[in-house]
């Protein structure tokens, strides 16, 4: 499956069993991206930039 990085416009290749909400890295710019949608028919994913980890997360 593949998608397009919203940060650098690079093509992202991922395994076929990727899941929604999974965090992946762009191979070109190394930004963390969150999978928003998976279209198994067209073998495409939609991603957005993952939120930065905040200091108080999990507290």
C-alpha positions as CSV (number, residue, x, y, z in Angstrom):
1,X,0.0,0.0,0.0
2,X,1.1,3.6,-0.5
3,X,0.2,7.1,0.2
4,X,1.6,10.6,0.1
5,X,3.4,12.5,2.8
6,X,1.6,15.7,3.7
7,X,5.0,17.2,4.8
8,X,7.4,16.5,1.9
9,X,5.0,15.1,-0.7
10,X,7.1,12.0,-0.9
11,X,5.5,8.6,-1.6
12,X,5.1,6.4,1.5
13,X,5.2,2.6,1.1
14,X,3.7,0.5,3.9
15,X,2.8,-3.1,4.6
16,X,-0.6,-4.3,3.5
17,X,-1.8,-4.9,7.1
18,X,-1.4,-1.3,8.2
19,X,-4.2,-0.1,10.5
20,X,-6.0,3.2,11.1
21,X,-4.3,5.2,13.9
22,X,-1.0,3.5,13.4
23,X,2.0,5.8,13.5
24,X,4.5,5.4,10.7
25,X,7.5,7.3,9.5
26,X,8.0,8.9,6.1
27,X,11.0,7.3,4.4
28,X,12.0,10.6,2.8
29,X,11.7,13.2,5.6
30,X,11.5,11.0,8.7
31,X,8.4,12.8,10.1
32,X,5.9,10.7,12.1
33,X,2.6,10.3,10.3
34,X,-0.7,8.9,11.6
35,X,-2.7,6.6,9.3
36,X,-6.2,8.2,8.9
37,X,-7.8,5.9,6.3
38,X,-7.0,2.6,4.5
39,X,-8.6,1.8,1.1
40,X,-7.8,-1.9,0.5
41,X,-9.5,-1.8,-3.0
42,X,-7.2,0.9,-4.4
43,X,-4.2,-0.1,-2.1
44,X,-4.0,3.5,-0.8
45,X,-3.7,5.1,2.6
46,X,-4.4,8.6,3.8
47,X,-2.1,10.1,6.5
48,X,-1.6,13.3,8.5
49,X,1.3,14.5,10.5
50,X,1.2,12.8,13.9
51,X,0.9,15.1,16.9
52,X,4.1,15.8,18.8
53,X,4.4,14.0,22.1
54,X,3.7,16.4,24.9
55,X,5.4,16.3,28.3
56,X,2.2,15.7,30.2
57,X,0.8,12.8,28.0
58,X,-0.1,9.8,30.1
59,X,-0.1,11.7,33.4
